[in-house]
């Protein structure tokens, strides 16, 4: 009897499987609970941090770690917490650019550039930073090496080749002093991961800034992050602008598009609708707990495109204000605070001329506010920007950031004309202290403000 029933039973089971395949899993197997996109655990110390980029070659007359170490208290007093050291490794000589070469042409991933000092000098720099409750991340160049890196001779199979079978620089760029690595090779992946782990485990660095991170496969970065976090909690910054990098690999990505938009606005080539677009995408497309790095300058912008003054003109101060009180972690590129007005040479010695400057005072005021005011903290620890409508929406940018403890109301005139602007929303009314004048004010509904050209106000609760 059973053998007669088997074909019928098989037919019933087949029909059920086909129906299941067509309709998908049953309701009990589907979860509708939201899941946080960001799986990396940000170091707790990064929640209210700001970042400082240090170009060792140009930072002091000596251009060394030891000379830079003496300036750490000043960097701390500015209000920054994370020091990003540009590449510290020996620089290749073959096909070198300029006299000293690019620090992004790495000859030895385990070595220290003697131009900057010794490994012990670097360790002393890191120890001194830690003693000030600061953190140090190294610039890591995983995409390519110098032509005379030892890997070229020991593992030539780890490199990409052109159509003639020759080593090749990164396609389409003029990076003739480097050659690209091939991340389809497991051996290369292991070598690069363990080299990064060495600097965390043996030298006590606190993380990395990944050069052209998007040119290297994401799964490599995800595996490397797991390896580094097994040693200690690290902070990872990607030189790239992509949501996917935030899930398992990086704490922070670049906000290149923010710089481009602010440049266009301050040069009179765009209205504030471009800025609305940026913040709409940032809020809607990026995970709530992702960090975005906003900047007025960095080594690429300063050396190859424009100084902060060339880029933003009279709108520089307002742009700096937005970079700190808006969403994102602000970056200070060394020399900004001293009012540096030159494009620093990239392949030669070109020391920063250090002096007191109002830009430094502005940054110090803003960065200390960010540290103390929880509404301005990074990622999910801070408050989302909420637009406050005003009567000059293409020239005046206004918003609040508010949580259960703190609040700011920021207004910035991104035009070269004086603006009389009114507000009719219920978001901003209340008692505040204006950050720069320290005047206590009561802002009522129907508020009218007169802002000078490129003027700004930051009201703090």
N, C-alpha and C positions, 0 to 999 in steps of 0.2 A: 504493500500500500504506500509506504514512504517513497519508494522510487517513482511511483506514479505522481505523487504530490510535489516532488522536487522541481520539475519543470514549471509548474504553476507558481510555486513559492518563489522561484528565481525570477519569474516574470514580474511578480508583485514587487520584489525587492528592487529590480531594475527600474521599474516605473517610479518607485519612491525616490530612488537616487536621481533619476532624471528630473523629477519635479523639484527636488532639493537643489539641484544644480541650477535650475531655471529661476527659482525663487530666492536662493541664497540661504544663509543660516537662519535658524529660528530666532524669535525675539529674545529668548533667554540668553543667546550667545552674542548679542550686540550690546555694546556699552555706549550710552549717550552722554556719559560724564565727560566734561572737558578735561583735557590733559595739558599741563604746561609744556610749551614747545621747548623752552630752554632747559636742558638737562644738566648743563655744567653748573657746578656750585661756585659762585663767585666768592673769592676770599672776602671775609667780612670787612677787612680794612679797605676794600675798594668801594664800599657803598657811598662814601662821601668824598672820594678822592678826586684829585685833579692830576694831570700828567705834565711832565717837563721833559722836553727832548734836549739831550746834551750832545753836542757835536764836539767830541774831545779835542780834535785837531784845532778848532778855532775858538774853543771856550776860554782858553788862557793863553798868555804869551808863550808859556812853556809847552802847551799842548799835551799835558800829561795827566794821568789819573791823580798823581800826588798833588799837583797844583789845583786840579778841579775839586779834590777832597776839601780843601780849605774854604771853598765857596758853598759847601753844603748848608751851613746855617743860614746863609742868605736865601738860598733856594727854598729852604723850609719856611723862613719868615715870609716869603712871597705868598705862601699858601698852597704849594704843590706837595704831592705825596709820593708819586711814582716817578722815578727817574728812568727814562728810556735812553740808554747809551747806544749811540750809533755803533756799527760793527767794530769789535775790538780785536779782530783776528789779524794775523799777518796778511799783507796785501801782495798779490801776484806781481811779478816783474815782467813776465812775457806779455807783450801787447799792452803794457801799462799805458794809461792815459795821464798826461801831465807828468810832473816831477815826482809827486808822492803817490799818485794813483787813487783809485776809488776804493773806499772801505768796503764796497759791495762786491769787490773782486777778491774772494776769500782763497787764500793759499793753504791754510791749515785750520780746520775746525776746532782743534784742541789747543791751538797756540794763541799767544797774545802779541799784538803788534808792538815791536820794540820802540817804535815812534812814540807810543803812549806810556811805556813803562813795562814793568814786569808783572807776572802773575801775582806776586805778593803785593805789589802796588794796587792791583785791581781788588784783591781781597780786602786790603785796608780801606779802600774806597767804599766797598759794600758794607763792611763792618761799621764804618763811620755813619753811613746812611741809616743802617738799622738802629744804631744808638740814638738817632734822632726820630725814630718811628717813621722812617721813610723806606721805600722799597725800590729795588733796582731790577729792571728787565733789560735783556740784551737783544739787540737787533740780530735776527737770524736769517741768513740767506740760504734757503733750502733749494731754490730753483736752479741755481747755477754755481759754478766755481771759477776761480782763476784758471787760465790755461796751464799754469805750472803747479796746480794743486797735485799733491801726491796721488790722489785717487785716479787721475788721468793715466798714470803709469801702472799703478797697482791693479786698477779695475777699469780698464778702458771700455768694458762692456756696459758700464753703468752710465754711459753718456749717449745722448742723442746724436744722430748723424744726418747730414744733408743728402741730397740725391746723388752726390759723388762719393758718399761714404766717409766724408770728413766730419770732424767735430764741428758743431755749429753754435754760434751765439743765439740768443733768443730771437726768433723770427720777427722781422719787420722793424726792430729797434736798432739803434746804432751802438749797441752794447758790445763793441768789438773786443773788449778786454776780458770777456767771460765766455764760457761755453755751458750749454744746458745739460742738465742731468735727466736721466730716464727713469721715472718712477714705476715703470712696469717691472723693475728688478727688485725682488725681495731683499737681496743682500744690501742694496743701497738704502732701502727703507730701514732695515735694522741698524745699519751704520749711523744714519742721520739721527734716528731716535735715541740711540745710546750716546751719541755725541751731545745732544741736548741734555740728556739725563746727567751727564758728567758735570755740566756747569751748575745744575741745580744741587746735585748730591755733594760734589767736592768743593764748589766755590760759593754755594749758598745764594745763587741768584734767585729772584722771585718770579721769573717767568720770561716771556719772550715777545718781541714784536716781530711778526713774520713778514718778511719782504715779499712783495707780489704773491701773496698767499693763494690767490685764485689760480696761479699758474701751476700749483702743486695739487695733486688729487686730495679731495676732502677726506677720504678714508685714511690717508696717511696722517693728517692732522688729528683726526679723532683718536687714532691709536696712540699717537704721540702724547696727546693730552692725558689719556688714561695712564700711560707710563709715568709721566711727570707728576701727576696727582698722587700716584702711589708713593712718591718720595715726600712731598709736602704740597699743600695747596698752592697752586701757581696762578698767575694772571697772564692771559694770552690776548694779544692785540693783533688783528689781521689787517694788513694793508690791502683791503679789498672791501667792496660794498655789496654784500649778499646776505640775505636772511639765513640761508642754509648753514652758514658757518657758525651760527649761534647755538645750534642744537647741542652738539656734543664736543665742539672743538674750542671755540673762542669766546672770551668774555666780551670783547669789543671789536667792532669793525669801523673802518673809516667812513666819514660822511663827506666824501668828495663832492657830491652833488650840492651839499649845503654851501660849501665854499664857492662853487661856480655860480650859484644863484645869488649869493650876497655880493659877489664881484659884479655881476650884471646889474643888480639893483643900485649899488653905490656908484656905478659908472653911468647911470641913467639909461641903461639898455633894457630894463625890465621893470615891471611894477610888482607890487607885493603879492599879486596873485600867484607868482612863481613860488614865493615863500609859503603861501597857503598850501600849494601842491606838495612841497617837500614835507611839511608837518602832517598833512593828511596821510601821505604814504608812510611816514615814520610811525604814526599812531596806528594805522589800520593794517599795514602789511608786515611790520616788524613785531616780533614778540614783545610783550610787555616788559620782560626782564632782560632784554638785550641792551647792551651799552653801545652807543654810537659816539665816535670821537669827532667833535667839532673843533675847527681850528681856523685861525686867522693867518697863520704861517706855519711852514715846516721846511725841512731841508730841500725838498723838491720844488716847492713854490718859490722859496727865497732865492735859490741858486739859479733856477732855470726860467722862471716866469716873472716874478715881481717881488719887491719888498712889500711889507704891509702897507706902506704909504702909497706906493704905486698902485697896489691892487684896490684899495678902498678909499683913498683920498680923504676928503673931509668926513666921510662916513665911517672912518676907522673906529672911533671911540664907540659909536652906537653899535657897530658890528661886534666889537669886543664884549660889550655889555650883553648882547643877545647870546653870544657864544657861552657865557657863563650862567646867566639866569634862565635861558631856555633849556630844553631837554638835550641831554648829551653830556659827555665828559669833556671839559675844555682842555685843550693842549696849549702850552706856552713853549714856543721854540726859542732856544737861548738867544738872547740879544734883543728880543722884542721889548722886554722890560726896561732895557737901556736905550730905547729909541733908535736901535740900529737902522741906518738908512742905506746900507750897501748890500748888494747881492754877494753873499760870501762865496769865495772861490771854492770849488769842489775838489780839485786835484792839486791844490797848492796851499801853503800856509797863508792864512788871512785872518788874524785874530780879531775878535770882537772888541770894540772900543767901549769899555764899561764906564758908565756915568749914571748919575741920578736922572730920571726922566719921568714926566707925568704919566706915561704909559705904565710904568712900573707901579706907581701909586694906584692907578685905576685897577690894574690886575689884583693888587694886594687887597684892596677894599672888596672887590667882587669875590675873590677866591675864599676869603675868610667868611663872607656871607654864605657862600655855598656850603662850607664845612659845618656852619652852625645851624642853618635853616634846613630842616628836614624835607621841606617841600622841594628843595633843589637837589636832593640826592640822586644817585644814579639808578637807572632801571626801575624795577618795581618798588624800590625803597623810596623813590621820590614821587612827586605828584605830576599827573598829566597836565600839559598846557591846555588851557581852554580859552578860545578866542573871545575877546570882549569887543563887540562891534563899536565902531566909532564913525564920525561924520566924514573922515578922509581915508577910506579904506585902502586906497592905492598908494598912500604916502606914509600913513601912521600905522604902526604895528602895535597892537595892544592885546594883552592876555593876562590871565591869572594862573598861578600854580598854588594849589591849596590842599592840605590834608587836615587831619583832626588836630594837629598841633600848630602848624605854621602856615603862612600865606605870603605871597608877594603879588603885587599888581604892577606890571611893567608896561611902559609906554615909550615908543621910540619913533622919532620923526626921520624917516629915510628919504628926505628931500632937501634941496638947497634953499627952500623958502620957509619963512615962518608960517606956522600953522595954528589956527584957532580950531580946536577940535572938541567935540562934545560926545558924551557917552550917555546911553539911556538904558543900560542893562542893570540887572539886579545882582550881578556877580561881584562887583567890586566895592560897593559902599561899605564904609567902616572906618575905624580909627587906625592910622598908620604912622610910621616914621619914615620920611623920605631918606633913602640911604646916603645920598651924597651931601645934602644940606643938613641932615639930622634934624630937620624941622618936623614937629608933630602936627599932623593934619587930620581933619575929619572929612572924608570924601563922601558926598551925598549923591543920590541919584540925580541925573541931569547935570553932572559935573562938566565944566568947561575948562580946558587947559590951553594956555598959549605956549607953544613950543618953538624955540629958535631953530634955525636951520640945523639939521642933524642933531637936534637936542633929544634928551632922554630923561625919564624919571623912573626910579625903582622904589615903590612903596612897600614897606615891610611890616608885617604883623607878627 
